[in-house]
Amino acid sequence: MKLGSLLTFIFITSFTFSQEIAVLKYKGGGDWYSNPTALQNLITFCNNNINTAITSQPETVETGSVDIFQYPLLHMTGHGHVFFSDEDADNLRNYLISGGFLHIDDNYGMKPYITEELKKVFPNKNLIELPKNHPIFNIVFPFPDGLPKIHEHDGKRPQAFGVFHEGRLVLLFTFESDLGDGWEDEVVHNDPKEVREKALKMGANIVKYAFEH
């Protein structure tokens, strides 16, 4: 085991997750900072509707930092380039297999880059499309048709992909949905109330699932 991985392992074996969410800052030039009001609104919705007590202002953590181990849920988004160094990939893998959860929301254009970079994190695992009856779609709010469509881009159906470790869903990749856009302040996209509510309810399902699994 590399020294960095060993130190990370020692760190995480003595750490207990708090009930918090952080934005994942990644390398590669992609706009990891997209949708700046999204998580705050999702946190407010969760605290008001599913009995969470999450700090209203989410923190930002870098992929290669041990700080990611403080959070049971990391949120990652953007429109394009993503790059994980070997150290980033090792750190993220250790985080996920030790109980962490990563939600990646493609804000349009992210898929080819994140798919390639995830091969560094889990070389022997692939993104698997989740069936409509997966518990993440009904743990609080029911979505019998699976991932909802929030914003239209290419006329493609929304898809939710996952990575599993020892039977546990550790990573969720939401594609052609744009949940984060639906979480943003109303004035940003002028989405109807029912569209924003749909996005927030699916987000609350993700939070609830990540905190309990």
Buried (B, 14 or more C-beta within 10 A) or exposed (E): EEEBBEEBEEEBEEEEBEEBBBBBBBBBEBEBEBBEBBBBBBBBBBBEEBEBEBEEEBEEBBBBEBEBBBBBBBBBBBBBBBBBBEBBBBBBBBBBBBBBBBBBBBBBEBBEBBBEBBEBBBEEBEBEBBEEEBEBBEBBBEBEEBBBBBBEEEEEEBBBBBBBBEEEBBBBBBBBBBBBBBBBEEEBBEBEEEBBBBBBBBBBBBBBBBBEB
